Amino acid sequence: MSGPALSAVALRALVVDDEALARFRLKTLLGDCTSPVVTLVGEAGNAVEAMDILRRQTVDVIFLDIRMPGADGLKLAQTLREVHSSSSPSASPATRPMPCVVFVTAHAEHAVQAFELEALDYLTKPVRLERLQQTLQKIERTMLIQQGLEFDLPVESLIIQDRGGTLRLPLAEVLYFKAELKYITVRTLARSYILDGSLGELEDKYSASFLRIHRNALIARKAIRALEKQHDAEEGEGWAVRLDGVPELLFVSRRQVVAVREAISN
């Protein structure tokens, strides 16, 4: 039986960043999002201001910078998690549902800590509209699941054998595929997996979403952040691509540099 369609109710968002310009840019992007619609219930320049708003407002999602004066974003997320897990009646934010936390930062190296705090997503600046829209849809799906609602949402997935079990990994979460010896490393924001197969088969099947940058690597087009000059021990001087949310750079073969530039411009 088919479930209900995704909710059209606006997500209530709080933007927390010590830089006013960064808050303005993110608010502008959120205003351009249409599925789901976002209602901004407040903005804060530090953790103290953010907690004050959370005591007074119901918030569905917090877009949270990491490096801020005083308590940083990681500390704020940890505090919020502790408050909502506390049974103390004096912890007023705990009387409202725990909001989804999305980190928005220029520093990719904090991704592991962020996901240890159960962050729903990790966006690197400058944030792109398409990437933000995907995050909002993930938040909406998460909220519906938490509410016990079922809905039809076809999701293309990979079947991964992991730690003695089998899991279905949504293709949208994959940042890159990299051939390593007999296997393929599948990299997501949270962690890496091992897949048995060939890059050629993956390229043929997912060419609309992934771009071949080297004989050993395919990258998600939506995740491309920058093309940078780089020196590689094996390849020598050349170019490497930086992806949203991962610290490592991926080397680009000379013949694929033009294709990567076109993907960035598009």
C-alpha positions as CSV (number, residue, x, y, z in Angstrom):
1,M,0.0,0.0,0.0
2,S,1.3,3.4,-0.8
3,G,2.1,5.8,2.0
4,P,1.5,9.5,2.2
5,A,3.5,11.9,0.2
6,L,6.3,14.0,1.8
7,S,5.0,16.7,4.1
8,A,4.7,20.2,2.7
9,V,5.0,21.7,6.2
10,A,7.9,24.2,6.4
11,L,11.0,23.2,8.3
12,R,11.7,25.6,11.2
13,A,15.4,26.5,11.1
14,L,17.9,28.2,13.3
15,V,21.2,29.5,11.8
16,V,24.2,29.8,14.1
17,D,27.4,31.4,12.9
18,D,29.6,34.1,14.4
19,E,30.0,35.8,11.0
20,A,27.0,37.9,9.9
21,L,27.9,37.6,6.2
22,A,27.9,33.8,6.5
23,R,24.5,33.9,8.2
24,F,23.1,36.2,5.5
25,R,24.4,33.9,2.7
26,L,22.9,30.8,4.2
27,K,19.6,32.5,4.9
28,T,19.5,33.6,1.2
29,L,20.0,30.0,0.1
30,L,17.4,28.7,2.5
31,G,15.0,31.2,1.0
32,D,15.6,29.8,-2.4
33,C,14.7,26.2,-1.3
34,T,11.3,25.1,-2.2
35,S,11.1,21.4,-1.4
36,P,10.7,21.5,1.5
37,V,10.1,25.1,2.3
38,V,12.2,26.5,5.2
39,T,11.0,29.1,7.8
40,L,13.8,30.8,9.7
41,V,12.8,31.1,13.3
42,G,16.0,32.8,14.5
43,E,19.7,33.4,14.0
44,A,22.6,33.5,16.5
45,G,26.2,34.5,16.6
46,N,27.3,32.2,19.4
47,A,26.3,29.2,21.5
48,V,24.7,31.3,24.3
49,E,22.4,33.1,21.9
50,A,21.5,29.8,20.2
51,M,20.5,28.1,23.5
52,D,18.4,31.2,24.4
53,I,16.5,30.8,21.2
54,L,16.1,27.1,21.6
55,R,14.5,27.6,25.0
56,R,11.9,29.9,23.5
57,Q,11.3,28.4,20.0
58,T,10.6,25.0,18.5
59,V,13.3,24.2,16.0
60,D,13.4,21.4,13.5
61,V,17.0,21.9,12.2
62,I,20.0,23.9,13.4
63,F,22.6,25.0,10.8
64,L,25.7,25.2,13.0
65,D,29.1,26.7,12.4
66,I,32.0,24.9,14.2
67,R,34.6,27.6,14.9
68,M,33.0,30.3,17.0
69,P,34.1,32.4,20.0
70,G,33.4,30.7,23.3
71,A,31.8,27.3,23.1
72,D,32.2,26.1,19.5
73,G,29.6,24.3,17.4
74,L,30.8,20.8,18.4
75,K,30.4,21.7,22.1
76,L,27.0,23.2,21.5
77,A,25.8,20.1,19.7
78,Q,27.1,17.9,22.5
79,T,25.4,20.1,25.1
80,L,22.1,20.0,23.2
81,R,22.4,16.2,22.9
82,E,23.0,15.9,26.7
83,V,20.1,18.2,27.5
84,H,17.7,16.2,25.4
85,S,18.9,12.9,26.8
86,S,18.5,14.2,30.4
87,S,15.4,13.5,32.4
88,S,15.8,16.6,34.5
89,P,12.6,18.8,34.3
90,S,14.7,21.9,34.7
91,A,16.3,21.4,31.3
92,S,13.7,23.4,29.3
93,P,15.0,22.6,25.8
94,A,14.4,18.9,26.5
95,T,10.6,19.6,26.6
96,R,10.8,20.0,22.7
97,P,11.9,17.5,20.1
98,M,15.6,17.2,19.5
99,P,16.3,19.3,16.4
100,C,18.4,17.9,13.5
101,V,22.0,19.3,13.5
102,V,23.7,20.2,10.3
103,F,27.2,21.5,10.5
104,V,28.1,24.3,8.0
105,T,31.8,25.0,8.1
106,A,34.9,25.8,5.9
107,H,36.8,23.1,7.8
108,A,36.3,19.5,6.5
109,E,38.6,17.9,9.1
110,H,35.8,17.9,11.8
111,A,33.5,15.6,9.9
112,V,34.3,12.5,12.0
113,Q,33.6,14.4,15.3
114,A,30.4,15.8,13.8
115,F,29.0,12.4,12.9
116,E,30.0,11.0,16.3
117,L,27.6,13.6,17.7
118,E,24.9,12.2,15.4
119,A,24.9,15.2,13.0
120,L,22.5,14.6,10.2
121,D,24.8,16.2,7.6
122,Y,28.0,18.2,7.2
123,L,28.2,21.0,4.6
124,T,31.4,22.8,3.6
125,K,31.4,26.4,2.7
126,P,30.7,27.8,0.2
127,V,27.4,25.9,0.4
128,R,25.7,25.1,-3.0
129,L,21.9,25.3,-3.4
130,E,21.7,21.7,-4.8
131,R,23.6,20.3,-1.9
132,L,21.5,22.2,0.6
133,Q,18.3,21.1,-1.0
134,Q,19.4,17.4,-0.6
135,T,20.1,18.0,3.1
136,L,16.6,19.5,3.6
137,Q,15.0,16.5,1.9
138,K,17.0,14.2,4.1
139,I,15.8,16.1,7.2
140,E,12.2,15.9,6.0
141,R,12.5,12.1,5.5
142,T,14.1,11.7,8.9
143,M,11.3,13.6,10.6
144,L,8.6,11.5,8.9
145,I,10.3,8.3,9.9
146,Q,10.6,9.5,13.5
147,Q,6.9,10.3,13.4
148,G,6.2,6.7,12.3
149,L,4.9,7.7,8.9
150,E,5.5,5.7,5.8
151,F,5.9,7.1,2.4
152,D,6.9,6.1,-1.1
153,L,10.4,7.3,-2.0
154,P,12.3,5.3,-4.5
155,V,16.0,5.5,-3.6
156,E,18.8,4.1,-5.7
157,S,21.1,2.0,-3.5
158,L,24.2,-0.1,-3.4
159,I,24.2,-3.5,-1.7
160,I,27.3,-3.6,0.6
161,Q,28.6,-6.6,2.5
162,D,29.8,-5.1,5.8
163,R,31.1,-6.7,9.0
164,G,29.4,-10.0,8.3
165,G,26.1,-8.4,7.3
166,T,24.4,-6.8,4.3
167,L,23.3,-3.2,4.1
168,R,21.6,-1.0,1.5
169,L,23.6,2.2,1.0
170,P,21.8,5.1,-0.7
171,L,23.8,6.1,-3.8
172,A,23.1,9.8,-2.9
173,E,25.4,9.4,0.1
174,V,28.4,8.3,-1.9
175,L,31.1,10.9,-2.5
176,Y,33.5,8.8,-4.5
177,F,34.5,5.3,-5.7
178,K,38.2,4.4,-5.7
179,A,39.7,1.2,-7.0
180,E,42.2,-0.3,-4.6
181,L,43.8,-3.6,-5.5
182,K,40.9,-6.1,-5.9
183,Y,38.2,-4.0,-4.3
184,I,36.5,-0.6,-4.6
185,T,36.5,1.8,-1.7
186,V,33.1,3.5,-1.4
187,R,33.4,6.8,0.5
188,T,30.6,8.6,2.3
189,L,30.7,11.5,4.7
190,A,30.5,9.2,7.7
191,R,32.9,6.4,6.7
192,S,34.2,4.1,4.0
193,Y,32.9,0.7,2.7
194,I,34.4,-2.0,0.5
195,L,32.5,-3.0,-2.7
196,D,33.3,-6.0,-4.9
197,G,33.0,-4.9,-8.6
198,S,34.6,-2.7,-11.2
199,L,34.8,1.0,-11.8
200,G,33.9,0.5,-15.4
201,E,30.6,-1.1,-14.5
202,L,29.8,1.7,-12.0
203,E,30.7,4.4,-14.5
204,D,28.4,2.9,-17.1
205,K,25.5,2.6,-14.6
206,Y,25.9,5.9,-12.8
207,S,27.5,8.2,-15.4
208,A,24.8,10.9,-14.8
209,S,25.8,11.3,-11.2
210,F,29.5,10.3,-11.2
211,L,32.5,11.5,-13.2
212,R,35.6,9.6,-14.0
213,I,38.6,11.7,-12.9
214,H,41.3,9.0,-13.1
215,R,41.8,5.4,-14.0
216,N,41.2,4.5,-10.3
217,A,38.4,7.0,-9.3
218,L,34.9,8.2,-9.9
219,I,33.5,11.2,-8.0
220,A,30.0,12.4,-7.3
221,R,29.4,15.4,-9.5
222,K,27.3,17.1,-6.8
223,A,30.2,16.9,-4.3
224,I,32.8,18.7,-6.4
225,R,34.1,21.7,-4.5
226,A,37.3,22.8,-6.1
227,L,40.2,21.8,-8.5
228,E,43.6,22.5,-7.1
229,K,47.2,22.3,-8.2
230,Q,48.8,19.4,-6.5
231,H,52.0,17.2,-6.4
232,D,51.5,13.4,-6.3
233,A,54.4,11.0,-5.5
234,E,53.4,8.8,-8.4
235,E,51.8,11.2,-10.8
236,G,54.1,14.2,-10.3
237,E,52.8,17.8,-10.7
238,G,49.2,17.9,-11.7
239,W,45.7,18.6,-10.4
240,A,43.5,17.2,-7.6
241,V,39.9,17.6,-6.8
242,R,38.4,18.6,-3.4
243,L,35.0,17.2,-2.4
244,D,32.5,18.5,0.1
245,G,33.0,16.9,3.5
246,V,36.2,14.9,3.1
247,P,39.7,16.1,3.9
248,E,41.5,14.0,1.3
249,L,42.2,15.2,-2.2
250,L,41.8,13.0,-5.3
251,F,44.3,13.2,-8.1
252,V,42.9,14.1,-11.6
253,S,44.5,12.6,-14.7
254,R,45.5,15.2,-17.3
255,R,42.9,14.0,-19.8
256,Q,40.1,14.5,-17.3
257,V,41.0,18.1,-16.1
258,V,38.8,19.7,-18.7
259,A,35.8,17.5,-17.7
260,V,36.2,18.4,-14.0
261,R,36.4,22.1,-14.8
262,E,33.2,21.7,-16.9
263,A,31.5,19.9,-14.0
264,I,32.4,22.7,-11.6
265,S,31.1,25.4,-13.9
266,N,27.9,23.6,-14.4
